[in-house]
């Protein structure tokens, strides 16, 4: 399934691949790759609330800031919440970024192999094979409780709205 009119990249309209994931939906499973090349799926975080930060590439200032900020603010909210960042970056680049940026709480993962997450959550940009910037909150029962796909991929998500939602 392809969807248009949802996101742009530097003002240029993009096509998203995959169905829309909405609040109230049971999330589809996916498999991404850890920094050690191990497969990781949703079931690896069973029983936890998952904040999923989606970034086009950690090599850009907005993505860099997004992961750093959420690493600090979300990942320190308790043991029952896990902060995941998913991008199409290669696992080696993610590992290097996390080491330099001192990302010590969030788990940064790669969707480069199969675009499994991107297509499952409907955030794969067809023209670029990157992920659209988005944030999802998935509860302990794997139901989406918050979803934001940022209309312009070079802009940041609404951090204040996200953090207020998580804190309540």
C-alpha positions in Angstrom: 0.0 0.0 0.0 1.3 3.5 -0.9 0.1 6.7 0.6 0.7 10.3 -0.6 0.0 13.7 0.8 1.3 12.9 4.3 4.9 14.0 4.3 7.4 16.1 2.5 11.2 16.2 2.5 12.5 19.7 2.0 9.1 20.7 0.6 9.0 17.8 -1.9 6.0 15.5 -1.6 7.0 11.9 -0.7 5.2 8.5 -0.9 4.9 6.4 2.3 4.9 2.6 1.9 2.7 0.6 4.3 -0.6 1.1 6.0 -1.3 3.8 8.5 -0.8 2.9 12.2 -3.3 4.8 14.3 -4.0 5.3 18.0 -5.9 2.2 19.2 -4.3 -0.2 16.7 -2.6 -3.3 17.9 0.9 -2.8 16.4 2.2 -5.0 13.7 5.3 -7.0 14.6 8.6 -6.1 12.9 12.2 -7.1 12.9 15.1 -4.6 12.9 18.8 -5.0 13.6 20.8 -4.1 16.7 24.2 -2.5 16.7 25.7 -6.0 16.9 23.7 -7.2 13.9 21.3 -9.3 16.0 17.6 -9.4 15.0 15.3 -7.5 17.3 11.5 -7.5 17.3 8.6 -6.1 19.2 8.4 -9.2 21.4 11.9 -8.4 22.8 10.2 -5.6 24.7 7.1 -7.4 25.9 5.5 -6.0 29.0 7.1 -2.6 28.6 5.7 0.7 27.3 7.7 1.5 24.2 8.4 5.0 23.0 9.5 4.6 19.4 11.4 7.5 17.9 11.7 7.3 14.1 14.5 9.3 12.4 15.5 9.5 8.7 19.3 9.5 9.6 21.3 10.2 12.7 23.8 12.1 10.6 21.5 15.1 10.5 21.2 17.8 13.2 17.4 17.3 13.7 17.7 13.5 14.1 20.8 13.9 16.3 18.9 16.2 18.6 15.8 14.0 18.6 17.7 11.0 19.9 19.8 12.9 22.4 16.8 14.7 23.9 14.6 11.6 24.1 17.5 9.6 25.5 17.7 12.0 28.3 14.0 12.7 28.9 12.1 9.5 28.1 14.6 6.8 28.8 15.0 8.1 32.4 11.3 7.8 33.2 11.5 4.4 34.9 12.1 0.7 34.3 8.7 0.0 32.7 9.4 2.3 29.7 11.9 1.6 26.9 13.0 4.3 24.4 13.7 2.9 20.9 15.1 4.9 18.0 14.7 3.3 14.6 16.4 4.6 11.4 17.7 3.2 8.1 21.3 3.9 9.2 23.7 1.0 9.2 24.2 -0.6 12.5 27.9 0.4 12.5 27.1 4.0 12.0 24.5 3.8 14.7 27.0 2.3 17.1 29.5 5.0 16.3 26.9 7.8 16.8 25.7 6.4 20.1 29.3 6.1 21.4 30.2 9.7 20.5 26.8 11.1 21.6 26.9 9.0 24.8 23.5 7.5 24.2 23.3 5.2 27.2 19.6 4.7 27.9 17.8 4.6 24.5 18.2 1.6 22.2 19.1 2.7 18.7 18.2 0.1 16.0 18.5 -0.2 12.2 15.7 -1.0 9.7 18.2 -1.1 6.8 18.0 -4.8 6.1 14.3 -5.4 5.2 12.5 -2.1 6.0 10.3 -4.3 8.2 9.5 -1.6 10.7 9.1 1.1 8.0 6.5 -0.9 6.1 4.7 -2.2 9.2 4.3 1.3 10.6 3.7 3.0 7.2 6.7 5.3 7.5 9.0 4.1 4.7 9.6 6.8 2.2 9.5 5.1 -1.2 11.6 7.7 -3.1 14.5 7.8 -0.6 14.4 4.5 1.2 14.5 6.4 4.5 12.0 6.5 7.3 9.7 9.5 7.8 10.2 11.3 11.1 7.7 10.0 13.6 7.0 9.2 17.2 4.8 6.4 18.5 4.0 5.3 22.0 3.0 1.6 22.4 1.6 0.4 25.7 2.5 -2.8 27.5 -0.2 -4.7 25.5 1.3 -3.5 22.2 -1.5 -1.0 21.4 -0.6 2.4 19.9 -1.6 5.1 22.4 0.2 8.0 20.7 1.2 8.6 17.1 2.8 11.6 15.3 4.1 11.5 11.8 5.9 14.8 11.2 4.5 16.4 8.0 7.9 17.9 7.0 10.6 15.3 7.6 13.3 17.9 8.2 11.3 19.3 11.2 11.2 18.0 14.7 8.3 16.2 16.4 6.3 18.0 19.0 8.5 17.2 22.0 6.3 19.0 24.6 3.1 17.2 23.5 4.9 13.8 23.5 6.5 14.3 26.9 3.3 15.6 28.5 1.5 12.5 27.1 4.1 10.1 28.5 4.1 11.8 31.9 0.4 11.6 32.4 
